[in-house]
């Protein structure tokens, strides 16, 4: 019997938790990240100032037709229909800062490698300060889960970005990681077809398109039924850095459709239906059009430490959009992933404060229905 977790808020952002004897339904976990996806679009839809700026949007009319509505609640549904028509009805969304509901990065760097390190190790390591292909020395929660008896060999990662194997240290973690241009050595005709496609595509962003990362992940899911899967998308950040707001929106919308497709598949498969939790988040935020820095992020852009989290699954109460003021941190996600499966994850790295020592899950994601 797995523990059901309840939470008590103490001090500012530190959580402690007690376990009570009750049956937890989540047996499988899917994690998806949308690289550099701003909370502003997630909760407010397309940004009018950016749509109307010809520097960032080439075909203003077409983008407005696809994504614009005068009401922000309708506008965000046009951009993210799955998040707002499904997750908002059946799960939870954290990070709408208009209500004082904050999700922040704890590391000071506000870019990808430090962000992914924080997500999966629970530790905002000040020594992780570049996007270089350096093997991460911090233990991550996916390798921890992979060491548990019923999860060994049942953890898989599919990523667009070529640095992800280093972030999750595939050489030490011993989990299956497919990233960038990795060849798929698996006996499945669909996987082999997608492998051919990734080798033949033009790769306009110098990495394989997110759709191919997703299709590889989906077909692997169908063939090998892993218990834990992480899918890492990249295009939103790449297009934003190029100042292509129209393509940033299109990629975000496409990723939402992939999430919808994934959830639909999970709900019709007996291994996953009513036994799987899906958690969606971002590695970092980015700047604001008012400061002319929306294309970028980093230590000198404070707004880029602002992120969001969406959760749907059988143990997550359908609270929808959280409007209660409060603060949670990216570093709490690693323990939350483990807690969803009934495990207590405390990584093997130094700690700086009592808050860090707890590595506690996010409040309210797991609770009585």
C-alpha positions in Angstrom: 0.0 0.0 0.0 1.4 3.4 -1.0 1.1 6.4 1.2 -1.3 9.2 0.4 0.4 12.5 1.2 -1.0 15.6 3.0 0.8 18.8 3.6 1.2 21.5 6.2 2.5 25.0 5.3 5.1 26.4 7.6 7.1 29.6 7.5 7.4 31.0 4.0 8.0 28.3 1.3 9.1 25.3 3.4 6.7 22.4 3.5 6.6 19.4 5.8 4.5 16.4 5.2 2.9 13.5 7.0 2.0 10.2 5.5 -1.3 8.5 6.2 -2.4 5.0 5.3 -4.5 5.2 2.2 -4.3 3.7 -1.3 -2.5 5.9 -3.8 -3.6 5.3 -7.4 -0.7 6.7 -9.4 1.6 3.9 -10.6 3.0 5.7 -13.6 4.4 9.2 -14.1 4.9 11.3 -17.3 6.9 14.5 -17.1 6.9 17.1 -19.9 8.8 20.3 -20.1 8.3 23.2 -22.5 11.6 24.9 -22.7 11.5 28.7 -21.9 7.7 28.8 -22.1 6.5 32.0 -20.3 3.8 31.9 -17.6 2.4 35.0 -19.3 1.2 33.0 -22.3 0.1 30.0 -20.3 -2.2 32.1 -18.2 -3.0 35.0 -20.5 -2.7 33.7 -24.0 -0.9 35.5 -26.9 0.7 38.9 -26.0 -1.0 41.7 -28.0 2.1 43.9 -28.0 4.3 41.0 -29.4 1.7 40.0 -32.0 1.4 43.5 -33.3 5.2 44.1 -33.5 6.4 43.3 -37.0 9.9 42.7 -35.7 8.6 39.6 -33.9 5.5 38.6 -35.9 5.8 38.4 -39.7 2.2 37.7 -40.6 0.2 39.6 -38.0 -3.2 38.8 -39.6 -2.7 35.1 -39.7 -1.4 34.9 -36.1 -4.3 37.0 -34.8 -6.8 34.8 -36.5 -5.3 31.7 -35.0 -4.5 32.9 -31.4 -6.2 36.2 -30.7 -9.3 36.9 -28.6 -10.2 40.1 -26.7 -10.8 38.1 -23.5 -7.7 36.6 -21.9 -9.6 33.6 -20.7 -10.6 32.7 -24.2 -7.3 33.7 -25.6 -5.4 31.2 -23.5 -7.8 28.4 -24.5 -7.0 29.1 -28.2 -3.3 28.8 -27.5 -3.4 25.9 -25.0 -6.8 24.1 -25.4 -5.6 21.0 -23.6 -4.3 22.9 -20.6 -7.5 24.9 -20.2 -10.2 22.5 -21.4 -8.8 19.4 -19.7 -6.1 20.1 -17.1 -8.0 23.1 -15.7 -11.1 21.0 -15.3 -9.5 17.8 -14.0 -6.2 18.9 -12.5 -4.3 21.9 -11.2 -2.3 24.8 -12.7 0.2 26.8 -10.6 1.9 30.1 -11.4 -0.6 32.8 -12.3 1.2 35.7 -10.7 -1.8 38.0 -11.2 -3.3 36.2 -8.2 -0.1 36.1 -6.2 0.3 32.4 -7.0 4.1 32.2 -7.6 6.3 29.4 -8.9 9.9 30.5 -8.9 13.3 29.1 -9.8 15.6 28.8 -6.8 18.9 28.8 -8.8 20.2 32.3 -9.7 21.1 31.6 -13.3 17.7 31.3 -15.0 18.7 29.2 -18.0 18.4 25.7 -19.1 21.1 23.4 -17.6 20.7 24.9 -14.1 16.9 24.8 -14.4 16.8 21.1 -15.5 19.3 20.2 -12.8 17.0 21.9 -10.2 13.9 20.2 -11.5 15.4 16.7 -11.4 17.8 16.9 -8.4 15.9 19.2 -6.1 19.1 21.1 -5.7 19.8 24.6 -7.1 23.5 23.9 -7.4 25.6 27.1 -7.8 28.3 25.1 -9.5 25.9 24.2 -12.3 26.3 27.4 -14.2 26.7 26.7 -18.0 24.9 24.8 -20.8 28.1 22.9 -21.6 28.1 19.1 -22.1 29.4 18.3 -18.6 28.2 15.2 -16.8 26.1 16.2 -13.9 27.5 15.0 -10.6 24.2 15.5 -8.7 21.9 12.4 -8.3 18.6 12.9 -10.0 15.2 11.6 -9.1 14.8 9.6 -12.3 17.8 7.5 -11.5 16.5 7.1 -8.0 13.2 5.9 -9.2 15.0 3.5 -11.7 16.7 1.9 -8.7 13.4 1.0 -7.0 12.6 -2.7 -7.4 9.4 -2.4 -9.5 10.8 0.5 -11.7 14.1 -0.9 -12.8 14.5 -0.6 -16.5 11.1 1.2 -16.7 12.3 4.8 -16.9 12.8 6.5 -20.3 13.7 10.0 -21.5 13.1 11.6 -24.9 14.6 15.0 -25.5 15.1 17.4 -28.3 18.2 19.1 -26.8 21.5 17.3 -27.1 22.7 18.3 -23.6 20.0 16.3 -21.7 22.0 13.1 -21.5 24.7 15.1 -19.6 22.1 16.8 -17.3 20.7 13.4 -16.3 24.1 11.7 -16.6 23.0 8.7 -18.6 26.4 7.1 -18.0 25.8 6.9 -14.3 22.0 6.9 -14.1 21.6 3.9 -16.3 18.2 5.1 -17.7 17.3 5.0 -21.3 17.8 8.5 -22.8 17.2 9.4 -26.5 18.2 13.0 -27.4 18.9 15.2 -30.4 20.0 12.9 -33.2 20.3 9.6 -31.3 19.6 6.6 -33.5 16.8 4.4 -32.3 18.1 0.8 -32.1 14.7 -0.8 -31.3 12.9 -3.4 -33.3 9.7 -1.5 -34.1 8.8 -0.4 -37.7 7.3 2.9 -36.6 10.3 3.8 -34.5 12.6 2.9 -37.4 10.5 5.1 -39.7 10.8 8.1 -37.3 14.5 7.4 -37.1 14.7 7.8 -40.8 12.7 11.0 -40.7 15.0 12.5 -38.1 18.0 11.7 -40.2 16.6 13.2 -43.4 14.9 16.3 -42.1 16.5 19.8 -42.6 16.6 20.6 -38.9 16.0 24.3 -39.3 16.7 24.8 -35.6 19.8 22.6 -35.7 18.1 20.0 -33.6 15.4 17.4 -34.5 11.9 18.9 -34.5 9.9 18.5 -31.4 7.3 16.5 -33.2 9.8 13.7 -33.9 10.9 13.7 -30.3 7.3 13.3 -29.3 6.5 10.6 -31.9 9.6 8.6 -30.8 8.4 8.9 -27.2 4.8 7.9 -28.1 5.8 4.8 -30.1 8.3 3.8 -27.3 5.4 4.1 -24.8 3.2 1.9 -27.0 5.9 -0.8 -27.5 7.6 -0.9 -24.1 5.1 0.5 -21.5 7.6 2.3 -19.3 6.3 3.3 -15.8 8.1 6.7 -15.9 8.8 8.9 -19.0 10.2 12.3 -19.4 9.6 14.2 -22.7 11.7 17.4 -23.1 10.6 19.8 -25.8 12.8 22.7 -27.1 11.4 24.7 -29.9 9.6 27.4 -27.8 13.0 28.6 -26.4 14.7 28.3 -29.8 12.2 30.4 -31.6 12.0 32.9 -28.8 15.7 33.5 -28.9 15.4 34.2 -32.6 12.7 36.8 -31.9 10.1 34.8 -33.8 7.1 35.2 -31.6 4.7 33.8 -34.3 6.7 30.5 -34.4 7.0 30.5 -30.6 3.2 30.6 -30.4 2.8 27.9 -33.1 5.3 25.6 -31.3 3.6 26.1 -28.0 0.2 25.3 -29.6 1.6 22.2 -31.3 3.1 21.0 -28.0 -0.3 21.4 -26.3 -1.8 19.2 -29.1 0.9 16.6 -28.4 0.0 16.7 -24.8 -3.6 16.1 -25.7 -2.7 13.3 -28.0 -0.5 11.7 -25.2 -3.2 12.0 -22.6 -5.9 10.5 -24.9 -3.6 7.5 -25.5 -2.9 7.1 -21.8 -6.7 7.1 -21.0 -7.5 4.3 -23.4 -4.6 2.0 -22.4 -5.3 -0.4 -19.5 -1.7 0.0 -18.1 -2.1 3.8 -17.8 -5.7 4.6 -17.6 -6.6 6.1 -14.1 -3.1 5.1 -12.9 -1.0 7.8 -14.5 -0.1 11.4 -13.4 1.1 13.9 -16.0 3.2 16.9 -14.8 4.1 19.7 -17.2 6.4 22.6 -16.4 9.3 24.8 -17.8 13.0 25.1 -17.1 12.9 28.9 -16.9 10.9 31.9 -17.9 12.0 34.9 -20.0 11.8 38.6 -20.2 9.0 41.1 -20.9 8.2 43.1 -24.0 8.0 46.3 -21.9 11.7 45.9 -21.2 12.5 44.7 -24.7 14.0 41.5 -23.5 11.3 38.9 -24.0 13.6 37.0 -26.4 16.1 36.3 -23.6 16.6 35.0 -20.1 19.4 34.7 -17.6 20.8 36.1 -14.4 20.4 39.7 -15.5 16.7 39.3 -16.4 14.8 38.8 -13.1 11.5 37.9 -14.8 13.1 34.7 -16.2 13.0 33.0 -12.8 9.2 32.9 -13.1 7.7 29.5 -14.2 4.5 27.5 -13.9 3.4 23.9 -13.2 0.4 21.9 -14.5 -0.7 18.5 -13.0 -3.4 16.0 -13.9 -3.8 12.5 -12.5 -5.9 10.2 -10.3 -4.4 11.5 -7.0 -4.5 15.2 -7.8 -7.7 17.0 -6.7 -9.4 19.0 -9.5 -8.7 22.4 -8.1 -8.1 24.0 -11.5 -6.2 27.3 -11.7 -4.8 28.0 -8.3 -5.7 31.5 -7.2 -4.5 31.3 -3.6 -1.4 33.6 -2.9 1.7 31.6 -2.1 5.1 30.6 -3.3 6.5 27.2 -4.4 9.9 26.5 -6.0 11.2 24.5 -8.9 13.4 22.6 -6.5 10.4 21.0 -4.9 9.5 19.2 -8.1 12.0 16.3 -7.7 10.5 15.3 -4.4 7.0 15.7 -5.9 7.8 13.3 -8.7 8.9 10.7 -6.2 6.0 11.3 -3.9 3.5 10.7 -6.7 4.8 7.2 -6.9 4.9 6.7 -3.1 8.7 7.3 -2.7 10.7 9.7 -0.5 13.5 11.3 -2.5 16.4 13.1 -0.8 19.3 13.6 -3.1 22.9 12.9 -2.1 24.3 16.4 -2.3 25.0 19.2 0.3 22.3 21.3 1.7 22.4 25.0 2.6 19.3 25.4 4.9 16.6 23.5 6.7 14.3 24.2 3.8 16.6 22.6 1.3 17.2 19.7 3.7 13.5 18.7 3.4 13.3 18.5 -0.4 9.6 18.5 0.1 6.8 18.0 -2.5 4.6 20.8 -3.7 1.6 21.5 -1.5 -1.8 20.0 -2.6 -0.8 18.0 -5.6 -1.6 14.8 -3.9 -4.6 14.6 -1.7 -8.0 13.0 -1.0 -10.5 13.3 -3.7 
